[in-house]
Amino acid sequence: MARKQAFTITLSTARAAFGLALIAVPSRIGSSWLGPDGRRRPAQVALRGLGARDLALAGGALSAAVRGSAMRPWLLATVGGDLADVAAAFAAGDSLPRRSRMGTLALAGASAVLSAALAVAVDE
């Protein structure tokens, strides 16, 4: 297996784990990320939806990597999702704890950069 495929599998497995955690325990992750509002049921609906999005994107990328098919579209879709998360966190402004905005920038931003770099490298 090529290094690019292995790295896609690793990155996608991490995304899938995060997605599953958002679906399974949204209040735990939500309260850490969003503050007290993360424990509210309406927020948990959105968090589970976000988890499903990440799980679907990870599944598509994993499937492509394992089959040796085009990974770039899946990786670019994950970049879009990550950048949307960063934009949404900063659009929320002071309604989110500062550490949440910075944490989103760090986690989703790093994921976007890694996925974008990998998207450039694969399918050449």
Residue pairs with C-beta under 8 A, 6 or more apart in sequence:
4 71
4 118
4 121
4 122
5 65
5 66
5 68
5 71
6 65
7 118
8 61
8 62
8 64
8 65
8 71
8 75
8 118
8 122
9 62
9 65
9 66
11 61
11 111
11 114
11 115
11 118
12 57
12 58
12 59
12 61
12 62
12 65
13 58
13 62
15 54
15 55
15 57
15 58
15 61
15 78
15 111
16 54
16 55
16 58
16 59
16 62
18 51
18 54
19 50
19 51
19 52
19 53
19 54
19 55
19 56
19 58
20 51
20 55
21 28
21 29
21 51
22 29
22 47
22 48
22 50
22 51
22 54
23 48
23 51
23 52
23 55
26 38
26 43
26 44
26 47
26 48
26 51
27 38
27 39
27 44
29 38
29 47
30 37
30 38
30 39
30 43
30 44
30 47
31 38
31 39
32 38
33 100
33 103
33 104
34 43
34 96
34 100
35 96
35 97
35 100
37 43
38 44
38 47
50 85
53 81
54 81
57 74
57 77
57 78
57 81
58 78
60 74
60 77
61 71
61 74
61 75
61 78
63 69
64 70
64 71
64 73
64 74
65 71
70 123
71 118
71 119
71 122
71 123
72 119
72 122
72 123
75 115
75 116
75 118
75 119
75 122
76 115
76 116
76 119
78 111
78 112
78 115
79 112
79 115
79 116
79 119
82 108
82 109
82 111
82 112
82 115
83 108
83 112
85 104
85 108
86 104
86 105
86 108
86 109
86 112
89 96
89 100
89 101
89 104
89 105
89 108
90 101
90 105
92 101
